[in-house]
């Protein structure tokens, strides 16, 4: 692979395996390690003597291409894997997606422009999507901050398959993306955009929903939730089911307080339309009632927050956002190497989660499991690189450790994600051979 990417063109001091081991299994963050530190590692661990300048030159477009090729191959392998965690009668896949952003040095502003204005001048954005039923990663990409989620939602429509359920936040779910999902004969569940007007048919005409009147009616008749069949757009752009949930007065007051504070900063006033919608939680879906009903829709949507927990692991444990001023190619090598390491650990963790669930009826804490793996990168390297540790032994050792040390603790009577899945959909434990 290194030869194919022209990272290695002739026999030299650093081959592909050495380079990957150096930057993937080195658990130090880019914030701490220097080129001199890396040359010392090469000398100690591989008996390779190389100058800082020579190593600096090895971080180039070809090394970036090599690492991304390695990651792409790893992702393709996990897509082909036959390990099943959960099967679902209603949907083929349960896809959740979001992006994580972090600041990089201002010298990279031309390559990774930030938000502008008073915000940081240079930022990167990593898009991440996976199947909550099986842990398979569907999309993993590195972009500039100003390449927004809305643009990504249409650019990755080709990844959607018939029978998928797409659960994302508002940034991804504009009209074109929603229409594209429906055309794929897939389904979506998302919040209703606060600026999106919705209409219902009444006496043969389209009438805009009056949310102020709806809130008044629900409060007067003590209605906590109900459903409407509505259209997005005055031209009947897309027909959806709208779920309306009346919020407690305390939640409504807090939303208004925050809205008034933000509006005052910008010299605006909160509109009456916003005030009315603030009293409600509004969800839309293209799925029929036989697949998603109003009693399960909100619970299903909360599963989207699993991806936020993933990003917490990336930052607090893997420290993917801890970077310093380096040239573009070295930064990209670092980020892709971190992502490659994350995907390796991701496969181990999901494999362990399946076994714990299937054989011991236990729920794995991904946070605890990742923390242990990051502290044990030497053993993972022994499995991957030099073969001195058998994969089966490593996985079984990690499973037995997880049974005792990595069990998810339930807090505040909240449900586990698996419990929410089981209670909301027809979910069964996968039975395919490991």
C-alpha positions in Angstrom: 0.0 0.0 0.0 2.8 2.4 0.8 4.4 1.7 -2.6 1.0 2.1 -4.4 0.7 5.6 -2.7 4.3 6.3 -3.6 5.0 7.0 0.1 7.8 4.4 -0.4 9.5 4.5 -3.8 12.7 2.8 -3.0 14.3 1.0 -0.1 14.8 3.5 2.7 15.0 3.9 6.4 11.2 4.2 7.0 8.8 1.7 5.4 5.0 1.8 5.6 4.7 -0.5 8.6 7.2 1.6 10.6 5.5 4.9 9.7 2.1 3.6 10.7 3.3 2.2 13.9 5.1 5.4 14.7 2.1 7.7 14.4 -0.9 5.3 15.0 0.3 3.5 18.1 2.1 6.5 19.7 -0.5 7.6 22.3 1.1 11.0 22.8 -0.9 13.9 21.5 0.4 16.3 18.8 0.2 19.0 21.4 3.1 17.3 23.3 5.2 15.4 20.8 7.8 17.0 18.6 9.8 15.9 15.6 12.7 15.3 17.9 10.6 13.1 20.1 9.6 11.0 17.0 13.2 10.6 15.9 14.0 9.4 19.4 11.2 6.8 19.2 12.5 5.6 15.8 16.0 5.2 17.3 14.8 3.4 20.4 12.1 1.2 19.0 13.2 0.5 15.4 17.0 1.3 15.5 16.4 3.9 12.8 18.6 7.0 12.9 17.0 9.9 11.1 17.3 13.7 11.4 14.4 16.0 12.3 14.5 17.6 8.9 14.4 14.3 7.1 11.4 13.2 9.1 9.7 16.6 8.5 10.0 15.9 4.8 8.3 12.5 5.1 5.1 14.3 6.2 3.8 15.2 2.8 0.8 14.5 0.4 2.0 11.0 -0.2 2.1 10.1 3.5 -1.4 11.5 3.9 -2.6 9.4 1.0 -1.0 6.3 2.5 -2.7 6.8 5.9 -6.1 7.5 4.4 -5.7 4.4 2.2 -5.0 2.3 5.2 -8.1 3.8 7.0 -10.2 3.2 3.9 -9.1 -0.4 3.8 -9.9 -0.9 7.5 -13.4 0.7 7.0 -14.1 -1.6 4.0 -13.2 -4.6 6.2 -15.6 -3.6 8.9 -18.4 -3.1 6.3 -17.8 -6.7 5.1 -17.7 -8.2 8.6 -20.5 -10.6 9.4 -20.6 -9.7 13.1 -24.2 -8.7 14.0 -25.0 -6.9 17.2 -28.8 -6.4 16.8 -31.4 -7.2 14.2 -34.4 -5.0 13.6 -37.6 -6.0 11.9 -38.7 -2.5 11.0 -35.5 -1.0 9.5 -32.4 -2.3 7.7 -30.0 0.1 9.4 -30.4 2.7 12.1 -28.1 5.5 11.0 -27.0 8.4 13.3 -24.7 11.2 12.1 -23.1 14.3 13.4 -19.9 16.3 13.1 -17.2 17.3 15.6 -15.1 20.5 15.2 -12.0 21.8 16.8 -9.6 24.7 16.3 -6.2 24.5 14.5 -3.5 27.1 14.1 -4.4 30.2 12.2 -1.6 29.5 9.7 -4.0 26.9 8.2 -6.8 29.3 7.6 -6.7 29.0 3.8 -7.0 25.2 4.0 -9.4 25.0 7.0 -11.2 28.3 7.3 -13.2 28.8 10.4 -16.5 30.5 11.1 -15.1 34.0 10.7 -16.1 37.1 12.6 -15.3 36.8 16.3 -14.9 33.0 16.0 -11.7 31.1 15.5 -10.0 31.7 12.2 -9.1 28.0 11.4 -11.1 24.9 12.3 -11.5 21.4 11.1 -14.8 19.4 10.9 -15.0 15.6 11.0 -18.2 14.0 9.8 -19.1 10.7 11.4 -22.0 8.3 10.7 -22.6 4.8 11.9 -25.3 2.1 12.2 -26.5 1.9 15.8 -27.7 -1.6 15.3 -24.3 -3.0 14.3 -21.7 -0.4 14.9 -20.6 -0.3 11.2 -19.1 3.1 10.3 -20.8 4.5 7.2 -19.1 7.8 6.7 -15.9 9.3 8.2 -14.4 12.4 6.5 -12.2 15.4 7.3 -13.3 18.8 6.1 -13.0 22.5 6.6 -15.3 24.0 9.3 -17.2 26.1 6.7 -18.3 22.9 4.8 -21.5 22.8 6.7 -23.6 19.8 7.7 -26.4 20.8 5.4 -24.0 20.5 2.4 -22.8 17.1 3.7 -26.4 15.8 4.0 -26.9 16.0 0.2 -23.4 15.0 -0.7 -23.7 11.7 1.1 -27.2 10.7 0.0 -25.6 8.0 -2.1 -24.8 6.2 1.1 -28.5 5.8 2.1 -30.0 2.4 1.3 -33.6 1.2 1.0 -35.1 0.5 4.4 -32.7 2.7 6.4 -33.9 4.9 9.3 -31.9 8.2 9.3 -31.9 10.1 12.7 -30.0 13.4 12.6 -30.2 16.9 14.1 -31.6 19.9 12.3 -28.4 21.0 10.6 -28.5 18.0 8.2 -32.2 17.8 7.6 -33.2 20.5 5.1 -35.8 19.9 2.5 -33.5 18.6 -0.3 -32.0 16.0 2.0 -35.4 14.9 3.3 -36.7 14.5 -0.2 -33.5 12.5 -1.2 -34.0 10.1 1.7 -37.6 9.5 0.7 -36.6 8.9 -3.0 -34.2 6.2 -1.7 -37.3 4.5 -0.1 -35.7 5.1 3.3 -37.1 6.9 6.3 -36.1 9.8 8.5 -36.9 11.1 12.0 -35.8 14.6 13.0 -36.7 17.8 14.8 -38.8 20.3 12.8 -36.7 23.3 11.8 -37.8 26.4 13.7 -38.0 28.4 10.5 -39.9 25.8 8.5 -43.6 26.5 7.9 -45.9 23.5 7.8 -49.4 23.2 6.2 -52.3 20.9 6.5 -55.2 20.3 4.1 -58.5 21.9 5.2 -61.6 22.1 2.9 -59.4 21.3 -0.1 -56.9 24.1 0.6 -53.5 24.2 2.3 -53.7 26.1 5.6 -50.6 27.1 7.7 -50.5 25.5 11.1 -51.1 28.1 13.8 -48.9 26.9 16.7 -50.1 29.5 19.1 -53.6 28.2 18.7 -52.4 24.6 19.0 -50.6 25.3 22.3 -53.7 27.1 23.7 -55.9 24.1 22.7 -53.5 21.5 24.2 -53.2 23.4 27.5 -57.0 23.9 27.7 -57.8 20.3 27.1 -54.8 18.9 29.0 -53.4 17.2 25.8 -49.7 16.2 26.2 -49.1 15.0 22.7 -50.8 14.5 19.3 -50.1 13.9 15.7 -50.8 15.7 12.4 -50.4 14.8 8.8 -48.8 17.9 7.2 -47.0 19.3 4.2 -43.6 21.0 4.2 -43.7 23.9 1.8 -46.7 25.7 0.3 -46.2 23.8 -2.9 -46.7 20.4 -1.2 -42.9 19.8 -1.4 -43.0 16.8 1.0 -45.8 15.2 3.1 -44.7 14.1 6.6 -46.1 13.1 10.0 -45.7 15.8 12.6 -45.5 14.8 16.3 -46.3 17.6 18.8 -45.3 17.3 22.4 -46.4 20.0 24.9 -43.5 21.0 27.2 -43.9 21.7 31.0 -44.2 25.3 31.9 -40.7 25.3 33.5 -39.1 24.1 30.3 -41.0 26.7 28.3 -39.9 29.5 30.6 -36.3 28.5 30.4 -36.4 28.4 26.6 -37.9 31.9 26.5 -35.3 33.2 29.0 -32.5 31.9 26.8 -34.2 33.2 23.6 -34.7 36.7 25.0 -31.1 36.8 26.2 -29.8 35.9 22.8 -32.1 38.2 21.0 -31.1 41.1 23.2 -27.4 40.6 22.3 -28.4 41.0 18.6 -30.8 43.8 19.2 -33.8 41.8 18.2 -37.0 40.7 19.8 -38.4 37.1 20.1 -41.2 36.6 17.5 -44.6 35.4 18.5 -44.1 32.4 16.3 -41.0 31.4 18.2 -42.7 31.8 21.5 -45.5 29.5 20.4 -43.1 26.8 19.1 -41.0 27.0 22.2 -43.8 25.5 24.1 -43.6 22.3 22.0 -41.2 19.6 20.9 -41.8 19.0 17.3 -40.6 15.9 15.3 -41.3 14.9 11.7 -40.9 11.5 10.1 -41.6 9.9 6.7 -42.1 6.5 8.4 -45.6 5.1 8.5 -47.4 4.5 11.8 -46.6 0.8 11.6 -42.9 1.6 11.9 -42.8 4.6 14.2 -45.7 5.8 16.4 -46.0 8.9 18.6 -45.4 6.9 21.8 -41.9 5.8 20.6 -40.8 8.7 18.4 -39.2 10.8 21.1 -37.4 7.9 22.7 -36.0 6.8 19.3 -34.8 10.3 18.6 -32.9 10.4 21.9 -30.6 7.6 20.6 -29.0 10.3 18.4 -27.1 11.4 21.5 -25.1 8.2 21.4 -22.9 10.0 18.8 -22.3 12.8 21.2 -20.9 10.3 23.7 -18.6 9.0 20.9 -17.2 12.5 20.3 -16.7 12.8 24.1 -14.5 9.7 23.9 -12.6 11.2 20.9 -11.8 14.3 22.7 -11.4 13.4 26.4 -9.7 10.0 25.9 -8.2 10.0 22.4 -7.4 13.7 22.5 -8.0 14.2 18.8 -8.5 17.9 19.3 -5.2 18.5 21.1 -3.0 19.9 18.3 -0.3 22.5 17.9 1.2 24.6 15.0 2.5 22.2 12.3 2.3 22.2 8.6 -0.9 21.0 6.9 0.4 17.5 5.8 1.7 16.7 9.3 -1.6 17.8 10.9 -3.6 15.6 8.5 -1.3 12.6 9.1 -1.9 13.1 12.8 -5.7 13.4 12.5 -6.1 10.4 10.1 -3.8 8.3 12.3 -5.9 9.1 15.3 -9.0 8.2 13.3 -7.4 4.9 12.2 -6.6 4.1 15.8 -10.2 5.0 16.9 -11.6 2.7 14.2 -9.4 -0.2 15.4 -10.6 0.3 19.0 -14.2 0.8 17.7 -14.2 -2.7 16.2 -12.8 -4.2 19.4 -15.3 -2.4 21.6 -18.3 -3.3 19.4 -17.2 -7.0 19.2 -17.0 -7.0 23.0 -20.3 -5.2 23.4 -22.0 -7.9 21.3 -20.5 -10.8 23.4 -21.4 -9.1 26.7 -25.0 -8.6 25.5 -25.4 -12.0 24.0 -23.8 -14.2 26.6 -23.9 -12.2 29.8 -26.8 -9.8 29.3 -24.5 -6.9 30.3 -24.2 -3.5 28.7 -20.7 -2.3 27.9 -19.5 1.2 28.8 -17.8 2.4 25.7 -16.1 5.2 27.6 -14.5 2.8 30.1 -13.5 0.3 27.4 -11.9 3.0 25.2 -10.0 4.3 28.1 -8.5 0.9 28.8 -7.6 0.3 25.1 -5.9 3.7 24.9 -3.7 2.7 27.9 -3.0 -0.7 26.3 -1.9 0.3 22.8 1.3 -1.8 23.1 -0.8 -5.0 23.2 -2.9 -3.8 20.3 0.3 -3.2 18.3 1.5 -6.7 19.2 -1.7 -8.1 17.6 -1.7 -5.8 14.5 2.0 -5.3 13.7 4.3 -8.1 14.8 1.9 -10.9 15.5 3.4 -11.7 19.0 -0.1 -11.7 20.5 -2.9 -13.8 19.1 -6.0 -11.8 18.2 -8.3 -14.4 19.8 -6.4 -14.3 23.1 -6.4 -10.5 23.2 -10.1 -10.3 22.5 -11.1 -13.0 25.1 -8.8 -11.3 27.7 -10.4 -8.0 27.0 -13.9 -9.6 27.2 -13.2 -11.1 30.6 -11.8 -7.8 31.8 -14.8 -5.9 30.5 -17.2 -8.2 32.4 -15.7 -6.9 35.6 -14.4 -3.4 34.8 -16.3 -2.0 31.8 -20.0 -2.5 32.7 -22.2 0.5 32.0 -23.7 2.0 35.2 -27.2 3.2 35.1 -27.7 6.7 36.4 -30.9 8.6 37.4 -33.1 5.7 36.4 -32.3 6.4 32.7 -32.5 3.6 30.2 -29.5 2.2 28.3 -29.5 2.7 24.5 -30.1 -1.0 24.0 -33.2 -0.8 26.3 -34.5 2.1 24.3 -34.0 0.2 21.1 -35.7 -2.9 22.4 -38.7 -1.0 23.9 -39.2 1.1 20.7 -38.6 -1.3 17.9 -38.7 -5.1 17.2 -35.1 -5.8 18.1 -33.4 -9.2 18.5 -29.9 -10.3 19.3 -27.9 -11.2 16.2 -27.3 -14.9 15.8 -24.8 -15.0 13.0 -21.5 -16.7 13.6 -18.7 -14.6 15.1 
